[in-house]
């Protein structure tokens, strides 16, 4: 359970807390209202910070046996974490807002910072942290202090600094699914002014879903981590903290189940493929080969703190590199339809932040800063047909044409009508053909920001802040399609004789006199609106690609924005603080680095006039190559109180995002679009009570009412006025910790928590429903829903000599649900989804010295 409140000392200014503790002093384990946070980029106790922030301490993470950042949502109800196509594709949502998975060109709306360093993509955010100290979740837009990376919120992870006292720890945990976790830390002085720390971890678990097609277990864990730190902390002079880390992930993720079968599912089974039955969605899955998710993430950073003439100067410099190689059988069946869906992504970032903070007088304190961000992304990949794709497509074509057409007939006919009967022989849906993809992007951004705290009275403090951000992106593509069938223009004049023949003898002319049918066919053989070949367009999965930059599209986009914060904080009494605030957020334009990157409809005339249009080129209204910036605003009232035995934190808010960047998987690619306006209002409650010295009870609750105020061009049509999918109206965590001290000084600690999310529709809409001929009523019903009810518990025996033993379990009732649904690739009318993790349990031993 995240902690909500802190000591009732009233709101304070900037510089006071920033210089509070001696640099080299050991860091005690703060609890409850004493926790110090850096939510406003300076050190303050949680009670003092007039911001909606939840804090999860290292002790809470250890007691709850949280293994990685994905598990945090069970402790912080306002945060939701979802894993998608691969280990690297993880979404973080705060108050229902967030995106970024499955597309390297999209920056998340929730910024993740580790020791003050921004991690720009989820592949660089999900590694384990053996030396974690606390996790702060800042709710709502935080762009004034965190720039363009925080339009919906911030997750800030702080690790333990090196100590000037020898110490360390070793933890070993073993559980079901052959799970083994080993964590170790070591710290101590090297000289009077120099301390070091080393931390490492290994996290392994067999897969929790069996793949009966490949014979492997899926959704496993295999992660390693190392971090080394040096802390130079002289009695006077600059304080320097150097960090170097390296982490690896090598996993088989993520299992996909079939939720809705269609006629295409019957075809797959007819050619010998297997798909899990919809009656057993938590059973076996079927693919041809195991997924590869191989991530390497590493980097270095240097933080320098120095006080000059009463001004505290902080510099954080960081360089990071992340490589992410993944491959997947993306038809999610044992039929060999797609033999390869590979992506090899490299992301290199350099960041520099400089801050100055000072107390101007008894009433005012000031923080000024500048931030530079430079990122380079390169991606290559392949999406290729498998050995059974031709047979599969042949059966679909026969079914769509009442057995009039087939693959071989189309190859010969199209070739003959073009004057070369063998031109397409054995080329349609041939094994090894498809897309060879290449994308690159460079992003350069600079921000300047400032914030002032001014005490209007002894109890009332005004805070005002501004952030100006300038962001520029350059991007290019080099994608080539070898899919011959997708390169066919079914409306081409050359194919008029085939269309005439189909119209003359097909269902369109059924019942007409022969002369009438012939006249109809003659008049309409070049009418695209009644093209009898139109049904085949659904099988043109990978048409020729118009690469960028070109004569019409520059491959450049630039944005700037001024964000602000205005807040009044009032100390009602030593036990109670209140605040009211308005803040804005900004996220720069995101780039669609996917096979569905399409030119904007507004460029169609220029592209056609320039002779650039490729066959079957699709234009996107309002975007396609990139999404315009999103801008958020939050109005918030908050209350924080502490009365010794009880503490409370309440926030009521209304939050909106204009131009929300929506990234929706359509079954063949990703539609990157802007929602005109999306909003949510609600409240958050976090409370803690200690009825006895040994018992602590706590609760966190989030209530949300989201809405698409205006979204006319979504992937599912006009969804204005509808409730966005996936945002549970009510999320809640209840936790209890009983820490009993035995006569010999040992501790018996029992902890349990229950995380609940009320029923919610998972997906906004499913294009496959209507295109498969399923009724509009079924599409309107939006039948896929998720309810979460997870119970976790642990029992620990803590000895005086530093040893601690525990038994633990997560999701003890084996609550199962579908987290995400989507159109099944190359299977029109079928729906697939991702499943959650089942019950896990084990034992652990910890030694601290």
C-alpha positions in Angstrom: 0.0 0.0 0.0 1.4 3.4 -0.9 1.9 5.8 1.9 -0.2 9.0 1.8 0.8 11.5 4.3 3.7 12.8 6.5 4.6 14.9 9.5 2.2 17.8 10.2 4.8 20.5 9.9 3.1 22.8 7.4 4.1 23.8 3.9 7.7 24.8 3.5 9.7 26.7 0.9 12.2 25.3 -1.6 15.7 25.7 -0.2 15.0 24.7 3.4 14.5 21.0 2.8 17.0 20.8 0.0 20.0 21.1 2.4 18.4 19.3 5.3 20.7 16.2 5.8 24.5 15.8 5.9 25.6 14.4 2.6 27.4 11.4 4.0 25.0 10.4 6.7 23.4 7.0 6.5 19.8 7.1 5.2 17.4 5.8 7.9 14.3 3.9 6.8 11.6 6.5 7.0 8.0 5.4 7.5 4.5 6.9 7.3 4.5 10.7 7.5 8.3 11.0 7.8 9.0 9.9 4.2 11.0 12.4 2.2 10.2 12.7 -1.5 11.5 14.7 -4.4 8.2 15.1 -6.2 8.9 18.9 -6.7 12.6 18.4 -7.5 13.6 19.2 -3.9 13.5 17.2 -0.8 10.3 17.6 1.3 8.3 15.3 3.5 5.2 13.8 1.9 2.9 15.9 4.1 4.6 19.1 3.0 4.2 18.5 -0.8 1.0 20.1 -2.1 0.9 17.6 -5.0 -1.1 14.4 -5.6 1.7 11.8 -5.1 1.8 8.2 -3.9 4.9 6.8 -2.4 5.8 3.1 -2.1 8.8 2.4 0.1 11.4 -0.3 -0.2 9.9 -2.0 2.9 6.5 -2.2 1.3 7.9 -3.5 -1.9 9.8 -6.2 0.0 6.7 -7.2 2.1 4.4 -7.3 -1.0 7.1 -9.2 -2.9 6.8 -6.9 -5.9 9.3 -8.3 -8.5 9.3 -5.5 -11.1 7.7 -2.2 -11.9 4.8 -4.1 -13.6 3.5 -5.1 -10.2 3.2 -1.6 -8.8 -0.4 -1.2 -9.9 -1.5 -3.5 -7.1 -0.1 -1.0 -4.6 -1.1 2.3 -6.3 -4.7 2.2 -7.6 -4.3 5.3 -9.8 -1.6 3.5 -11.7 -2.3 0.8 -14.2 0.4 -1.3 -15.9 -0.3 -3.4 -19.0 2.0 -5.7 -20.9 1.3 -6.2 -24.6 3.0 -7.8 -27.6 6.5 -8.3 -26.0 8.3 -7.8 -22.7 9.3 -4.3 -23.9 5.8 -3.2 -24.8 4.4 -2.0 -21.5 1.9 0.8 -21.0 1.8 2.9 -17.9 -1.5 4.8 -17.3 -2.2 7.3 -14.5 -5.8 8.3 -13.9 -6.6 6.4 -17.1 -4.3 8.4 -19.3 -1.2 7.0 -21.0 0.1 5.3 -24.2 3.3 4.5 -26.0 3.5 0.7 -26.3 4.2 -1.1 -29.6 5.5 1.9 -31.5 9.1 3.1 -31.0 8.2 6.6 -32.3 5.7 7.3 -29.6 6.8 8.9 -26.3 4.8 7.7 -23.3 2.4 10.2 -21.7 3.7 8.9 -18.3 7.3 9.8 -17.8 9.6 7.3 -15.9 12.6 8.7 -14.1 15.2 6.6 -12.3 17.5 8.6 -10.0 16.5 11.7 -11.9 17.3 10.3 -15.3 14.5 10.0 -17.9 13.9 6.6 -19.5 12.3 7.4 -22.8 10.8 4.0 -23.7 9.3 1.1 -21.8 12.1 -1.2 -22.9 14.4 0.8 -20.7 12.0 1.1 -17.7 11.0 -2.4 -16.7 14.2 -3.9 -15.3 14.4 -5.0 -11.7 16.0 -2.8 -9.0 17.6 -4.7 -6.1 18.6 -1.5 -4.3 15.4 0.4 -4.6 14.6 3.0 -1.9 11.2 4.3 -2.9 8.9 4.8 -5.9 6.9 8.0 -6.2 3.9 8.2 -8.5 2.9 11.8 -9.3 -0.6 12.0 -10.6 -1.7 14.4 -13.3 0.3 16.6 -15.7 3.8 17.5 -14.4 5.2 19.3 -17.3 6.2 22.4 -15.4 9.1 20.6 -13.7 9.4 17.5 -15.9 8.9 18.9 -19.4 7.3 17.2 -22.3 7.7 13.7 -20.8 4.9 14.1 -18.2 1.6 15.1 -19.8 -0.3 12.5 -17.7 2.0 11.9 -14.7 5.4 10.7 -13.5 6.8 7.5 -12.0 10.0 8.4 -10.2 12.2 5.6 -8.9 14.9 6.4 -6.3 17.6 3.8 -5.5 19.8 3.7 -2.4 22.9 5.9 -2.3 26.3 4.5 -1.2 26.8 4.7 2.5 29.8 5.5 4.7 29.2 2.5 6.8 29.8 -1.1 5.7 26.7 -3.0 5.0 24.8 -5.1 2.5 22.1 -7.7 1.9 21.5 -11.0 0.2 18.1 -12.3 -0.7 17.1 -15.6 -2.2 13.5 -16.5 -3.1 12.1 -19.6 -4.7 8.6 -20.2 -5.8 6.2 -22.2 -8.1 6.9 -22.2 -11.8 10.5 -22.8 -10.8 10.9 -19.2 -9.9 14.2 -18.1 -8.5 15.1 -14.5 -7.5 18.5 -13.6 -6.1 19.3 -10.0 -5.0 22.4 -8.7 -3.4 23.7 -5.3 -2.3 27.0 -4.1 -0.8 28.1 -0.7 0.3 30.8 1.0 2.3 33.5 3.7 2.4 36.6 3.7 0.2 38.0 6.8 1.8 36.7 9.4 4.3 35.0 11.2 1.4 34.3 8.4 -1.1 31.8 5.6 -0.7 30.7 2.8 -3.1 27.8 0.5 -3.6 27.2 -2.6 -5.8 23.8 -4.1 -6.5 22.9 -7.1 -8.6 19.9 -9.2 -9.2 18.7 -12.3 -11.1 15.0 -13.0 -11.7 14.0 -16.3 -13.4 10.7 -18.1 -13.8 9.3 -20.7 -16.1 6.4 -19.7 -18.3 2.9 -19.7 -16.8 1.2 -20.5 -20.1 1.9 -23.7 -22.1 2.4 -23.3 -25.9 1.2 -26.7 -27.3 2.3 -25.7 -30.8 6.0 -25.0 -30.1 6.2 -27.2 -27.0 7.5 -24.3 -24.9 6.2 -22.4 -21.9 5.3 -18.8 -22.5 5.3 -15.7 -20.3 8.4 -16.6 -18.4 10.9 -14.3 -16.7 14.7 -14.2 -17.2 16.2 -10.9 -16.1 19.6 -9.8 -14.8 20.8 -6.5 -13.4 23.9 -4.9 -12.1 24.4 -1.4 -10.7 27.6 0.3 -9.4 27.8 3.6 -7.7 30.4 6.0 -6.3 29.5 8.9 -4.0 32.0 11.6 -3.3 30.8 13.7 -0.4 33.4 16.0 1.2 32.7 18.1 4.2 32.6 21.1 1.8 32.7 21.4 -1.9 30.7 19.6 -4.6 28.9 16.3 -3.9 29.1 13.9 -6.8 27.2 10.7 -7.4 28.2 8.4 -10.3 26.0 5.5 -11.4 26.7 2.8 -14.0 24.1 0.1 -14.7 23.5 -2.8 -17.0 20.5 -5.0 -17.3 19.3 -7.9 -19.6 16.0 -9.4 -20.4 15.7 -12.6 -22.4 12.2 -13.9 -22.3 9.4 -15.7 -24.2 6.5 -13.3 -24.1 3.6 -12.8 -24.5 0.9 -15.5 -24.8 -2.1 -14.6 -26.9 -5.4 -16.4 -26.7 -8.3 -16.6 -29.2 -11.4 -15.0 -27.7 -13.7 -15.0 -30.8 -13.5 -17.4 -33.7 -14.7 -16.7 -37.2 -14.8 -18.4 -40.6 -11.1 -17.8 -40.8 -10.5 -19.9 -37.7 -12.3 -22.8 -39.5 -10.0 -22.3 -42.5 -6.9 -22.5 -40.2 -8.2 -25.7 -38.7 -9.0 -27.1 -42.1 -5.3 -26.7 -43.3 -4.1 -28.4 -40.1 -3.5 -25.4 -37.8 -4.6 -25.3 -34.2 -6.1 -22.5 -32.2 -7.1 -22.6 -28.6 -10.8 -23.1 -28.1 -12.7 -20.1 -26.8 -14.1 -22.3 -24.1 -10.6 -22.6 -22.6 -9.0 -19.2 -22.9 -6.7 -19.8 -19.9 -5.5 -23.2 -21.2 -2.9 -24.0 -23.9 -2.0 -21.6 -26.8 -0.6 -22.5 -30.2 2.2 -21.1 -32.2 5.0 -22.4 -34.4 7.9 -21.1 -32.5 8.7 -19.3 -29.2 8.9 -15.5 -29.1 12.2 -13.8 -28.7 12.4 -10.8 -26.4 16.1 -9.8 -26.0 16.7 -6.5 -24.3 20.0 -4.9 -23.3 19.8 -1.6 -21.4 22.8 0.2 -20.0 24.1 3.7 -19.2 26.0 6.1 -17.0 25.0 9.2 -15.1 26.6 11.8 -12.9 24.8 14.0 -10.4 26.7 17.0 -9.0 25.2 19.0 -6.1 27.0 22.1 -4.8 25.9 25.1 -2.8 27.5 28.5 -3.8 26.6 31.6 -1.9 23.3 30.1 -0.7 22.4 28.8 -4.1 22.1 25.1 -4.5 23.3 23.9 -8.0 22.3 20.5 -9.3 23.6 19.0 -12.5 22.4 15.6 -13.8 24.2 14.3 -16.9 23.3 10.9 -18.4 24.0 8.7 -21.5 21.9 5.6 -22.1 21.6 2.9 -24.8 18.9 0.3 -25.2 18.8 -2.5 -27.7 15.6 -4.5 -28.2 15.4 -7.5 -30.5 12.1 -9.3 -30.7 10.5 -11.9 -33.0 7.1 -13.5 -32.8 4.7 -15.9 -34.5 2.2 -13.1 -34.9 -0.7 -15.2 -36.4 -0.9 -16.8 -32.9 -1.8 -20.2 -34.4 0.1 -23.4 -35.1 -0.5 -22.8 -38.9 2.5 -21.3 -40.5 0.9 -18.1 -41.8 3.4 -15.5 -40.6 6.9 -17.0 -40.3 8.6 -13.9 -39.0 7.6 -10.6 -37.3 11.0 -9.3 -36.2 12.1 -5.9 -35.0 15.6 -4.8 -34.0 15.5 -1.4 -32.3 18.3 0.7 -30.9 17.6 3.7 -28.8 20.4 6.1 -27.6 19.7 9.1 -25.4 21.7 11.9 -23.9 20.2 14.2 -21.3 21.5 17.1 -19.3 19.6 18.9 -16.5 20.8 22.0 -14.6 18.9 23.4 -11.6 19.4 26.3 -9.3 17.4 26.7 -6.1 17.7 29.3 -3.4 15.8 30.9 -0.6 15.3 34.5 -1.6 14.1 35.8 1.8 12.0 34.6 4.7 9.0 34.4 2.4 10.2 33.4 -1.0 12.2 30.6 -2.6 13.0 30.0 -6.2 13.9 27.1 -8.5 15.3 27.7 -12.0 16.4 25.0 -14.5 17.2 24.0 -18.0 16.9 20.6 -19.6 18.4 19.1 -22.9 17.2 15.9 -24.5 18.8 14.1 -27.5 17.5 10.8 -28.7 18.3 8.6 -31.8 16.2 5.6 -32.7 16.9 3.2 -35.5 14.7 0.2 -36.3 14.9 -2.6 -38.8 12.5 -5.5 -39.1 10.7 -8.0 -41.2 7.1 -9.2 -41.5 7.1 -12.3 -43.7 4.6 -14.9 -44.9 5.0 -18.5 -43.8 4.8 -21.8 -45.8 1.0 -22.2 -45.3 -0.1 -18.6 -46.1 -0.6 -19.4 -49.8 -2.9 -22.3 -48.9 -4.8 -20.3 -46.3 -5.3 -17.3 -48.7 -6.4 -19.7 -51.4 -9.2 -21.0 -49.2 -10.3 -17.5 -48.2 -10.4 -16.4 -51.8 -12.5 -19.5 -52.7 -14.9 -18.8 -49.9 -15.2 -15.1 -50.8 -16.0 -15.8 -54.4 -18.3 -18.9 -54.0 -15.4 -21.0 -55.4 -15.2 -18.9 -58.6 -11.7 -17.7 -57.9 -8.5 -19.1 -56.4 -4.9 -18.0 -56.0 -3.5 -19.8 -59.1 -6.4 -18.5 -61.3 -5.8 -14.9 -60.2 -2.1 -15.2 -60.8 -2.6 -16.4 -64.3 -5.5 -14.0 -65.1 -3.9 -10.9 -63.8 -0.6 -11.8 -65.6 -2.4 -12.5 -68.9 -4.4 -9.3 -68.8 -1.1 -7.4 -68.3 0.4 -9.2 -71.3 2.6 -11.7 -69.4 0.8 -14.9 -68.2 3.7 -16.0 -66.0 4.3 -12.7 -64.4 2.7 -13.6 -61.0 3.1 -17.4 -61.2 3.7 -18.7 -57.6 4.2 -15.2 -56.3 1.0 -14.5 -54.5 1.3 -15.1 -50.7 4.6 -16.8 -51.3 6.6 -18.0 -48.3 9.3 -15.5 -47.3 7.7 -12.5 -49.0 6.2 -9.5 -47.1 7.7 -6.4 -45.7 11.3 -5.4 -45.0 11.1 -2.5 -42.6 13.5 0.3 -41.7 12.8 3.4 -39.6 14.9 6.1 -38.1 14.2 9.1 -35.9 16.1 11.8 -34.2 14.6 13.9 -31.4 16.1 17.0 -29.9 14.4 19.0 -27.2 15.3 21.8 -24.8 13.3 23.2 -21.9 13.7 26.1 -19.5 11.6 26.2 -16.4 11.2 28.0 -13.1 9.0 27.9 -10.0 8.6 30.3 -7.1 7.1 29.7 -3.7 5.9 32.8 -1.9 4.4 32.9 1.5 1.5 35.3 1.3 0.9 34.8 5.1 2.4 32.5 7.7 -0.2 29.9 6.6 -0.8 30.6 2.9 1.7 29.9 0.2 1.4 30.7 -3.5 3.4 28.6 -6.0 3.8 29.6 -9.6 5.8 27.9 -12.3 6.5 28.0 -16.1 8.1 25.7 -18.5 8.9 26.5 -22.1 9.8 23.5 -24.3 11.0 23.4 -27.9 11.0 19.9 -29.6 12.2 19.0 -33.0 12.0 15.6 -34.7 13.4 14.2 -37.9 12.3 10.8 -39.2 12.7 8.6 -42.2 11.5 5.3 -43.5 13.0 2.7 -45.9 10.3 0.0 -46.0 9.9 -2.2 -49.1 7.0 -4.6 -49.8 7.6 -7.9 -51.7 4.0 -8.9 -51.3 2.9 -9.3 -54.9 -0.8 -9.6 -54.3 -0.9 -6.4 -52.2 0.7 -4.6 -55.1 -2.4 -5.4 -57.4 -4.7 -2.5 -58.1 -8.0 -4.3 -58.2 -9.6 -1.2 -59.9 -7.0 -1.1 -62.8 -8.4 -0.7 -66.3 -6.4 -3.8 -67.4 -8.6 -6.0 -65.3 -11.9 -4.8 -66.7 -12.5 -8.1 -68.6 -12.3 -10.1 -65.4 -14.6 -7.7 -63.6 -17.0 -7.9 -66.5 -17.1 -11.7 -66.4 -17.7 -11.7 -62.6 -20.4 -9.1 -62.9 -22.1 -10.9 -65.8 -22.3 -14.3 -64.1 -22.1 -13.3 -60.4 -24.7 -12.7 -57.7 -25.0 -9.0 -58.6 -26.8 -9.9 -61.9 -28.7 -12.9 -60.6 -32.3 -13.0 -61.7 -31.8 -10.5 -64.5 -32.4 -11.4 -68.1 -29.1 -12.2 -69.9 -29.2 -9.0 -72.0 -29.8 -6.9 -68.9 -26.9 -8.7 -67.0 -24.6 -8.1 -69.9 -25.6 -4.4 -70.1 -25.1 -4.1 -66.3 -21.7 -5.7 -66.5 -20.6 -3.6 -69.4 -21.7 -0.4 -67.6 -20.1 -1.2 -64.3 -16.9 -3.2 -65.1 -14.9 0.0 -64.3 -17.2 1.2 -61.4 -15.1 0.9 -58.3 -18.2 1.1 -56.1 -19.5 -2.3 -57.4 -16.1 -3.9 -58.1 -16.7 -7.7 -57.6 -13.0 -8.0 -56.7 -13.4 -5.6 -53.7 -13.8 -8.4 -51.2 -10.2 -9.4 -51.9 -8.8 -6.1 -50.6 -9.0 -7.6 -47.1 -6.2 -9.9 -48.1 -3.9 -7.1 -49.3 -2.1 -7.1 -46.0 1.2 -5.3 -47.0 0.8 -2.9 -50.0 3.7 -0.9 -51.4 4.9 1.7 -49.0 5.4 5.4 -49.7 8.6 6.2 -47.8 9.4 9.5 -46.2 11.0 12.0 -46.7 9.8 12.7 -50.2 9.0 15.7 -52.4 5.8 16.3 -50.4 6.6 15.1 -46.9 9.7 16.5 -45.3 10.0 14.0 -42.4 10.3 16.9 -40.0 8.0 18.2 -37.3 8.7 20.8 -34.6 6.6 22.0 -31.7 6.9 24.4 -28.8 4.8 25.0 -25.7 4.5 27.0 -22.5 3.2 25.0 -19.6 2.3 26.5 -16.2 1.4 25.6 -12.6 -0.5 27.8 -10.2 -1.2 26.6 -6.7 -2.4 27.9 -3.3 -1.4 25.9 -0.2 -2.9 26.6 3.2 -1.9 25.3 6.6 -5.2 24.9 8.5 -3.6 23.6 11.6 -0.4 21.7 12.5 -2.4 18.5 11.6 -4.1 19.6 8.4 -2.9 21.1 5.1 -5.0 22.0 2.0 -4.2 23.1 -1.5 -5.9 24.1 -4.8 -4.1 24.1 -8.1 -4.3 24.3 -11.8 -1.5 22.8 -14.0 -1.0 22.2 -17.7 1.0 19.5 -19.5 2.5 19.0 -22.9 3.7 16.1 -25.0 5.3 16.8 -28.4 4.3 15.2 -31.7 4.8 11.5 -31.8 5.9 9.6 -34.9 4.3 6.5 -36.4 7.3 4.2 -36.9 5.2 1.3 -38.0 4.1 -0.4 -41.2 0.9 1.6 -41.0 2.6 4.9 -41.4 0.5 6.6 -44.0 0.4 10.1 -45.5 -2.2 12.6 -44.4 -5.3 13.0 -46.5 -4.5 16.7 -46.9 -1.4 15.7 -48.8 -3.2 13.3 -51.2 -3.5 15.8 -54.1 0.1 16.9 -53.9 1.3 13.3 -53.7 -0.8 12.3 -56.7 0.3 15.4 -58.7 4.0 14.6 -58.0 3.6 11.1 -59.3 4.5 9.7 -55.8 1.4 7.7 -55.1 1.9 3.9 -54.8 -0.6 1.2 -55.5 -3.2 0.9 -52.8 -1.8 3.8 -50.9 -4.1 4.7 -48.0 -4.4 8.2 -46.7 -5.4 9.0 -43.1 -7.6 11.9 -42.2 -6.0 14.1 -39.6 -2.6 12.4 -39.5 -1.0 9.0 -40.2 2.7 9.8 -40.2 2.6 11.5 -36.9 0.2 12.6 -34.2 0.0 16.3 -33.3 1.0 17.3 -29.7 -1.3 16.6 -26.8 -2.0 19.2 -24.2 -3.4 18.5 -20.8 -4.9 20.6 -18.0 -5.9 19.5 -14.4 -7.8 21.4 -11.8 -7.3 19.9 -8.4 -8.3 20.3 -4.7 -6.3 18.4 -2.1 -6.2 17.8 1.6 -3.5 16.1 3.7 -3.8 15.4 7.4 -2.1 13.6 10.2 -3.5 13.0 13.7 -0.9 10.6 15.0 -2.9 7.4 14.9 -4.4 8.2 11.5 -3.4 10.1 8.4 -5.3 10.9 5.2 -4.7 12.3 1.7 -7.6 13.3 -0.5 -7.5 14.8 -4.0 -10.5 15.8 -6.2 -9.8 16.7 -9.8 -11.0 17.4 -13.3 -8.4 16.6 -16.0 -8.6 16.9 -19.7 -6.3 16.2 -22.6 -6.7 17.9 -26.0 -5.2 16.0 -28.9 -4.7 12.8 -26.9 -2.4 10.6 -29.0 -4.3 7.3 -29.6 -2.3 4.4 -30.9 -4.6 1.5 -31.8 -3.7 -1.9 -33.2 -6.0 -2.7 -36.1 -4.9 -6.3 -36.9 -2.5 -5.3 -39.6 -0.9 -2.1 -38.3 -1.2 0.8 -35.9 -3.5 3.9 -36.3 -1.8 6.9 -34.7 -4.5 9.5 -34.3 -5.4 12.5 -32.1 -8.6 12.4 -30.1 -10.0 16.0 -30.1 -10.7 16.0 -26.4 -10.7 13.3 -23.7 -11.4 14.1 -20.0 -11.8 12.5 -16.6 -13.0 13.7 -13.3 -12.9 11.9 -10.0 -11.2 11.7 -6.6 -8.5 9.8 -4.8 -8.3 8.7 -1.2 -5.3 7.4 0.7 -5.5 6.7 4.4 -3.7 4.9 7.1 -4.6 4.1 10.7 -2.7 2.4 13.5 -5.2 1.2 16.1 -2.3 -0.5 18.0 1.5 -0.3 17.9 1.6 -3.6 16.0 -1.2 -3.2 13.5 -1.3 -0.8 10.6 -4.3 -0.6 8.3 -4.3 1.4 5.1 -6.5 2.0 2.1 -6.1 3.6 -1.3 -9.0 4.3 -3.6 -9.4 5.9 -7.0 -12.8 6.8 -8.6 -12.8 7.9 -12.2 -15.4 9.1 -14.7 -13.7 9.3 -18.1 -15.2 10.4 -21.4 -14.4 11.0 -25.1 -15.7 14.5 -25.3 -14.8 14.6 -29.0 -13.2 11.9 -31.1 -14.7 11.8 -34.5 -12.0 10.0 -36.5 -11.1 7.1 -34.3 -10.2 3.7 -35.7 -13.8 2.7 -34.7 -15.6 5.7 -36.1 -17.1 8.6 -34.2 -16.8 7.6 -30.5 -17.6 11.1 -29.2 -19.6 11.0 -25.9 -18.5 7.4 -25.2 -16.6 6.1 -22.2 -13.0 5.2 -23.1 -12.2 1.5 -22.6 -9.9 0.1 -20.0 -10.4 2.7 -17.3 -12.0 1.1 -14.3 -14.5 3.4 -12.6 -13.3 2.2 -9.2 -9.8 0.9 -8.2 -9.0 0.1 -4.6 -6.3 -1.5 -2.5 -6.8 -2.5 1.1 -3.7 -3.5 3.2 -3.0 -4.7 6.7 0.4 -5.2 8.4 0.7 -6.8 11.8 4.3 -6.5 13.2 4.4 -8.5 16.5 7.5 -8.3 18.7 8.4 -11.5 20.5 9.9 -11.5 24.0 13.4 -12.3 22.5 13.1 -9.3 20.2 12.4 -11.2 17.0 9.5 -10.0 14.8 6.6 -11.9 13.3 5.2 -9.8 10.4 2.0 -10.7 8.7 1.0 -8.6 5.7 -2.0 -8.9 3.3 -3.5 -6.7 0.6 -6.5 -6.9 -1.7 -6.5 -5.0 -5.0 -9.8 -4.5 -6.7 -10.8 -2.9 -10.1 -14.5 -2.7 -10.9 -15.8 -4.2 -14.2 -14.7 -2.3 -17.3 -15.0 -2.7 -21.0 -11.5 -3.6 -22.4 -11.7 -2.2 -25.9 -13.2 0.8 -27.5 -14.4 -1.1 -30.6 -13.5 -4.0 -32.7 -13.3 -3.4 -36.4 -13.3 -7.1 -37.2 -16.9 -7.5 -35.9 -18.6 -5.5 -38.6 -16.2 -6.4 -41.4 -16.8 -10.1 -40.6 -20.6 -9.6 -41.0 -21.3 -9.8 -37.3 -24.3 -7.7 -36.3 -24.0 -4.1 -35.4 -25.8 -4.9 -32.1 -22.9 -7.2 -31.1 -20.4 -4.5 -31.9 -22.3 -1.9 -29.9 -22.5 -4.3 -26.9 -18.6 -4.2 -26.7 -18.7 -7.5 -24.8 -15.2 -7.9 -23.5 -14.8 -6.8 -19.9 -12.2 -7.0 -17.2 -12.6 -7.2 -13.4 -9.6 -7.5 -11.1 -9.8 -9.0 -7.6 -6.2 -9.9 -6.4 -5.2 -11.0 -3.0 -1.5 -11.0 -1.9 0.0 -12.0 1.4 3.3 -12.7 3.2 4.3 -14.0 6.6 7.8 -13.1 7.8 10.0 -14.0 10.7 12.6 -11.3 11.3 15.5 -12.2 13.6 17.8 -9.8 15.5 20.9 -11.0 13.7 19.8 -9.6 10.3 18.1 -12.8 9.1 14.6 -12.8 7.8 12.5 -15.7 6.5 9.2 -15.4 4.7 6.5 -17.3 2.9 4.5 -15.3 0.3 1.9 -15.5 -2.4 0.6 -13.2 -5.1 -2.9 -13.5 -6.6 -3.7 -16.2 -4.1 -7.2 -16.8 -5.3 -5.9 -17.2 -8.9 -8.1 -14.4 -10.3 -7.9 -14.6 -14.1 -8.8 -12.0 -16.6 -8.1 -10.7 -20.1 -6.0 -7.5 -19.9 -6.1 -6.3 -23.6 -8.0 -7.4 -26.7 -7.4 -6.8 -30.4 -8.2 -7.9 -33.9 -6.4 -11.2 -34.7 -3.7 -10.5 -37.4 -4.7 -11.9 -40.9 -7.8 -13.4 -39.4 -10.8 -11.2 -40.3 -13.5 -11.4 -37.7 -11.4 -13.1 -35.0 -10.5 -11.5 -31.7 -7.4 -12.2 -29.6 -6.3 -11.1 -26.2 -3.6 -11.2 -23.5 -4.0 -12.9 -20.2 -2.8 -11.9 -16.7 -0.4 -13.9 -14.5 -1.9 -16.7 -12.4 -1.3 -17.5 -8.7 2.4 -17.4 -7.7 3.9 -18.3 -4.3 7.1 -19.2 -2.6 9.6 -18.8 0.2 12.4 -16.3 0.7 15.4 -15.7 2.9 17.0 -12.3 3.5 20.2 -11.5 5.3 21.2 -7.9 6.1 24.6 -7.1 7.5 
